[in-house]
Amino acid sequence: MYFYTQINNYRKMKLNRLKVVMAELGISQKALGEKMGVSSASISNLANNRSQPSLQKLFMLADALGVSPCSLINDGQTATRSSQEEQSRSLQNGA
């Protein structure tokens, strides 16, 4: 039941942070589209919440950008995996 609820919640989510993450990483819609094998118009539609990605595309986007899928959806998430790894190491080292 939990999984079903999460999938239904996903369908209502928008990629609120896609533009922000792209800007932080300095990647254009065209470059991201080429990396994923989709058009820049497709990336534009996602970035402007005119369309919603499938779960597969969400993971492809995250992988292409080097971020977690959650960081594309949620506002309070760390953008890059390396930043998340640094935070994790700091916690493990007691810093």
PyMOL CGO cylinders between C-alpha atoms (Angstrom):
from pymol import cmd
from pymol.cgo import CYLINDER

trace = [
    CYLINDER, 0.00, 0.00, 0.00, 2.85, 2.40, 0.88, 0.3, 1, 1, 1, 1, 1, 1,
    CYLINDER, 2.85, 2.40, 0.88, 4.44, 1.98, -2.55, 0.3, 1, 1, 1, 1, 1, 1,
    CYLINDER, 4.44, 1.98, -2.55, 1.11, 2.67, -4.27, 0.3, 1, 1, 1, 1, 1, 1,
    CYLINDER, 1.11, 2.67, -4.27, 0.69, 5.85, -2.21, 0.3, 1, 1, 1, 1, 1, 1,
    CYLINDER, 0.69, 5.85, -2.21, 4.21, 7.00, -3.09, 0.3, 1, 1, 1, 1, 1, 1,
    CYLINDER, 4.21, 7.00, -3.09, 3.61, 6.42, -6.82, 0.3, 1, 1, 1, 1, 1, 1,
    CYLINDER, 3.61, 6.42, -6.82, 0.39, 8.44, -6.66, 0.3, 1, 1, 1, 1, 1, 1,
    CYLINDER, 0.39, 8.44, -6.66, 2.23, 11.22, -4.83, 0.3, 1, 1, 1, 1, 1, 1,
    CYLINDER, 2.23, 11.22, -4.83, 4.97, 11.14, -7.47, 0.3, 1, 1, 1, 1, 1, 1,
    CYLINDER, 4.97, 11.14, -7.47, 2.39, 11.74, -10.20, 0.3, 1, 1, 1, 1, 1, 1,
    CYLINDER, 2.39, 11.74, -10.20, 1.49, 15.04, -8.53, 0.3, 1, 1, 1, 1, 1, 1,
    CYLINDER, 1.49, 15.04, -8.53, 5.08, 16.21, -8.12, 0.3, 1, 1, 1, 1, 1, 1,
    CYLINDER, 5.08, 16.21, -8.12, 6.78, 18.72, -10.33, 0.3, 1, 1, 1, 1, 1, 1,
    CYLINDER, 6.78, 18.72, -10.33, 10.46, 19.15, -11.11, 0.3, 1, 1, 1, 1, 1, 1,
    CYLINDER, 10.46, 19.15, -11.11, 10.68, 22.31, -8.99, 0.3, 1, 1, 1, 1, 1, 1,
    CYLINDER, 10.68, 22.31, -8.99, 14.47, 22.31, -8.89, 0.3, 1, 1, 1, 1, 1, 1,
    CYLINDER, 14.47, 22.31, -8.89, 15.46, 21.22, -12.39, 0.3, 1, 1, 1, 1, 1, 1,
    CYLINDER, 15.46, 21.22, -12.39, 16.23, 24.76, -13.55, 0.3, 1, 1, 1, 1, 1, 1,
    CYLINDER, 16.23, 24.76, -13.55, 18.14, 25.54, -10.36, 0.3, 1, 1, 1, 1, 1, 1,
    CYLINDER, 18.14, 25.54, -10.36, 20.26, 22.38, -10.56, 0.3, 1, 1, 1, 1, 1, 1,
    CYLINDER, 20.26, 22.38, -10.56, 20.98, 22.98, -14.25, 0.3, 1, 1, 1, 1, 1, 1,
    CYLINDER, 20.98, 22.98, -14.25, 22.10, 26.53, -13.45, 0.3, 1, 1, 1, 1, 1, 1,
    CYLINDER, 22.10, 26.53, -13.45, 24.24, 25.37, -10.51, 0.3, 1, 1, 1, 1, 1, 1,
    CYLINDER, 24.24, 25.37, -10.51, 25.96, 22.85, -12.77, 0.3, 1, 1, 1, 1, 1, 1,
    CYLINDER, 25.96, 22.85, -12.77, 26.19, 25.21, -15.74, 0.3, 1, 1, 1, 1, 1, 1,
    CYLINDER, 26.19, 25.21, -15.74, 24.46, 22.83, -18.13, 0.3, 1, 1, 1, 1, 1, 1,
    CYLINDER, 24.46, 22.83, -18.13, 22.15, 24.03, -20.89, 0.3, 1, 1, 1, 1, 1, 1,
    CYLINDER, 22.15, 24.03, -20.89, 18.88, 22.45, -21.96, 0.3, 1, 1, 1, 1, 1, 1,
    CYLINDER, 18.88, 22.45, -21.96, 20.50, 21.54, -25.27, 0.3, 1, 1, 1, 1, 1, 1,
    CYLINDER, 20.50, 21.54, -25.27, 23.49, 19.86, -23.60, 0.3, 1, 1, 1, 1, 1, 1,
    CYLINDER, 23.49, 19.86, -23.60, 21.27, 17.95, -21.17, 0.3, 1, 1, 1, 1, 1, 1,
    CYLINDER, 21.27, 17.95, -21.17, 19.00, 16.86, -23.99, 0.3, 1, 1, 1, 1, 1, 1,
    CYLINDER, 19.00, 16.86, -23.99, 21.97, 15.60, -25.99, 0.3, 1, 1, 1, 1, 1, 1,
    CYLINDER, 21.97, 15.60, -25.99, 23.31, 13.74, -22.97, 0.3, 1, 1, 1, 1, 1, 1,
    CYLINDER, 23.31, 13.74, -22.97, 19.93, 12.04, -22.48, 0.3, 1, 1, 1, 1, 1, 1,
    CYLINDER, 19.93, 12.04, -22.48, 19.12, 11.54, -26.14, 0.3, 1, 1, 1, 1, 1, 1,
    CYLINDER, 19.12, 11.54, -26.14, 16.06, 13.80, -26.11, 0.3, 1, 1, 1, 1, 1, 1,
    CYLINDER, 16.06, 13.80, -26.11, 15.32, 17.19, -27.63, 0.3, 1, 1, 1, 1, 1, 1,
    CYLINDER, 15.32, 17.19, -27.63, 16.03, 20.47, -25.90, 0.3, 1, 1, 1, 1, 1, 1,
    CYLINDER, 16.03, 20.47, -25.90, 12.29, 21.19, -26.26, 0.3, 1, 1, 1, 1, 1, 1,
    CYLINDER, 12.29, 21.19, -26.26, 11.60, 18.10, -24.17, 0.3, 1, 1, 1, 1, 1, 1,
    CYLINDER, 11.60, 18.10, -24.17, 13.97, 19.36, -21.47, 0.3, 1, 1, 1, 1, 1, 1,
    CYLINDER, 13.97, 19.36, -21.47, 12.34, 22.81, -21.66, 0.3, 1, 1, 1, 1, 1, 1,
    CYLINDER, 12.34, 22.81, -21.66, 8.91, 21.27, -21.11, 0.3, 1, 1, 1, 1, 1, 1,
    CYLINDER, 8.91, 21.27, -21.11, 10.20, 19.43, -18.04, 0.3, 1, 1, 1, 1, 1, 1,
    CYLINDER, 10.20, 19.43, -18.04, 12.02, 22.47, -16.65, 0.3, 1, 1, 1, 1, 1, 1,
    CYLINDER, 12.02, 22.47, -16.65, 8.93, 24.63, -17.03, 0.3, 1, 1, 1, 1, 1, 1,
    CYLINDER, 8.93, 24.63, -17.03, 6.57, 21.96, -15.64, 0.3, 1, 1, 1, 1, 1, 1,
    CYLINDER, 6.57, 21.96, -15.64, 4.64, 21.72, -18.90, 0.3, 1, 1, 1, 1, 1, 1,
    CYLINDER, 4.64, 21.72, -18.90, 5.19, 17.97, -18.83, 0.3, 1, 1, 1, 1, 1, 1,
    CYLINDER, 5.19, 17.97, -18.83, 6.06, 15.44, -16.19, 0.3, 1, 1, 1, 1, 1, 1,
    CYLINDER, 6.06, 15.44, -16.19, 8.73, 12.76, -16.62, 0.3, 1, 1, 1, 1, 1, 1,
    CYLINDER, 8.73, 12.76, -16.62, 8.13, 9.07, -16.24, 0.3, 1, 1, 1, 1, 1, 1,
    CYLINDER, 8.13, 9.07, -16.24, 9.99, 7.48, -13.35, 0.3, 1, 1, 1, 1, 1, 1,
    CYLINDER, 9.99, 7.48, -13.35, 12.52, 6.18, -15.85, 0.3, 1, 1, 1, 1, 1, 1,
    CYLINDER, 12.52, 6.18, -15.85, 13.11, 9.68, -17.25, 0.3, 1, 1, 1, 1, 1, 1,
    CYLINDER, 13.11, 9.68, -17.25, 13.34, 11.14, -13.75, 0.3, 1, 1, 1, 1, 1, 1,
    CYLINDER, 13.34, 11.14, -13.75, 16.17, 8.71, -12.96, 0.3, 1, 1, 1, 1, 1, 1,
    CYLINDER, 16.17, 8.71, -12.96, 17.80, 9.39, -16.34, 0.3, 1, 1, 1, 1, 1, 1,
    CYLINDER, 17.80, 9.39, -16.34, 17.68, 13.14, -15.63, 0.3, 1, 1, 1, 1, 1, 1,
    CYLINDER, 17.68, 13.14, -15.63, 19.17, 12.66, -12.19, 0.3, 1, 1, 1, 1, 1, 1,
    CYLINDER, 19.17, 12.66, -12.19, 21.91, 10.41, -13.54, 0.3, 1, 1, 1, 1, 1, 1,
    CYLINDER, 21.91, 10.41, -13.54, 22.75, 12.80, -16.39, 0.3, 1, 1, 1, 1, 1, 1,
    CYLINDER, 22.75, 12.80, -16.39, 23.05, 15.66, -13.90, 0.3, 1, 1, 1, 1, 1, 1,
    CYLINDER, 23.05, 15.66, -13.90, 24.82, 13.63, -11.21, 0.3, 1, 1, 1, 1, 1, 1,
    CYLINDER, 24.82, 13.63, -11.21, 22.17, 14.35, -8.58, 0.3, 1, 1, 1, 1, 1, 1,
    CYLINDER, 22.17, 14.35, -8.58, 19.58, 12.37, -6.66, 0.3, 1, 1, 1, 1, 1, 1,
    CYLINDER, 19.58, 12.37, -6.66, 16.07, 12.21, -8.15, 0.3, 1, 1, 1, 1, 1, 1,
    CYLINDER, 16.07, 12.21, -8.15, 14.73, 13.82, -4.96, 0.3, 1, 1, 1, 1, 1, 1,
    CYLINDER, 14.73, 13.82, -4.96, 16.93, 16.85, -5.45, 0.3, 1, 1, 1, 1, 1, 1,
    CYLINDER, 16.93, 16.85, -5.45, 15.07, 17.60, -8.68, 0.3, 1, 1, 1, 1, 1, 1,
    CYLINDER, 15.07, 17.60, -8.68, 11.71, 17.49, -6.96, 0.3, 1, 1, 1, 1, 1, 1,
    CYLINDER, 11.71, 17.49, -6.96, 12.19, 18.74, -3.41, 0.3, 1, 1, 1, 1, 1, 1,
    CYLINDER, 12.19, 18.74, -3.41, 13.29, 22.27, -2.61, 0.3, 1, 1, 1, 1, 1, 1,
    CYLINDER, 13.29, 22.27, -2.61, 15.32, 21.49, 0.49, 0.3, 1, 1, 1, 1, 1, 1,
    CYLINDER, 15.32, 21.49, 0.49, 17.64, 18.87, -0.98, 0.3, 1, 1, 1, 1, 1, 1,
    CYLINDER, 17.64, 18.87, -0.98, 21.34, 19.16, -1.70, 0.3, 1, 1, 1, 1, 1, 1,
    CYLINDER, 21.34, 19.16, -1.70, 21.86, 19.45, -5.44, 0.3, 1, 1, 1, 1, 1, 1,
    CYLINDER, 21.86, 19.45, -5.44, 24.89, 17.30, -6.19, 0.3, 1, 1, 1, 1, 1, 1,
    CYLINDER, 24.89, 17.30, -6.19, 25.84, 13.81, -5.12, 0.3, 1, 1, 1, 1, 1, 1,
    CYLINDER, 25.84, 13.81, -5.12, 29.34, 14.96, -4.21, 0.3, 1, 1, 1, 1, 1, 1,
    CYLINDER, 29.34, 14.96, -4.21, 27.88, 17.52, -1.78, 0.3, 1, 1, 1, 1, 1, 1,
    CYLINDER, 27.88, 17.52, -1.78, 25.71, 14.81, -0.24, 0.3, 1, 1, 1, 1, 1, 1,
    CYLINDER, 25.71, 14.81, -0.24, 28.73, 12.53, 0.08, 0.3, 1, 1, 1, 1, 1, 1,
    CYLINDER, 28.73, 12.53, 0.08, 30.74, 15.33, 1.73, 0.3, 1, 1, 1, 1, 1, 1,
    CYLINDER, 30.74, 15.33, 1.73, 27.95, 15.92, 4.23, 0.3, 1, 1, 1, 1, 1, 1,
    CYLINDER, 27.95, 15.92, 4.23, 27.76, 12.19, 4.96, 0.3, 1, 1, 1, 1, 1, 1,
    CYLINDER, 27.76, 12.19, 4.96, 31.53, 12.00, 5.52, 0.3, 1, 1, 1, 1, 1, 1,
    CYLINDER, 31.53, 12.00, 5.52, 31.42, 15.02, 7.83, 0.3, 1, 1, 1, 1, 1, 1,
    CYLINDER, 31.42, 15.02, 7.83, 28.73, 13.36, 9.94, 0.3, 1, 1, 1, 1, 1, 1,
    CYLINDER, 28.73, 13.36, 9.94, 30.70, 10.11, 10.07, 0.3, 1, 1, 1, 1, 1, 1,
    CYLINDER, 30.70, 10.11, 10.07, 33.85, 11.95, 11.14, 0.3, 1, 1, 1, 1, 1, 1,
    CYLINDER, 33.85, 11.95, 11.14, 31.98, 13.87, 13.82, 0.3, 1, 1, 1, 1, 1, 1,
    CYLINDER, 31.98, 13.87, 13.82, 32.60, 17.26, 12.20, 0.3, 1, 1, 1, 1, 1, 1,
]
cmd.load_cgo(trace, "trace")
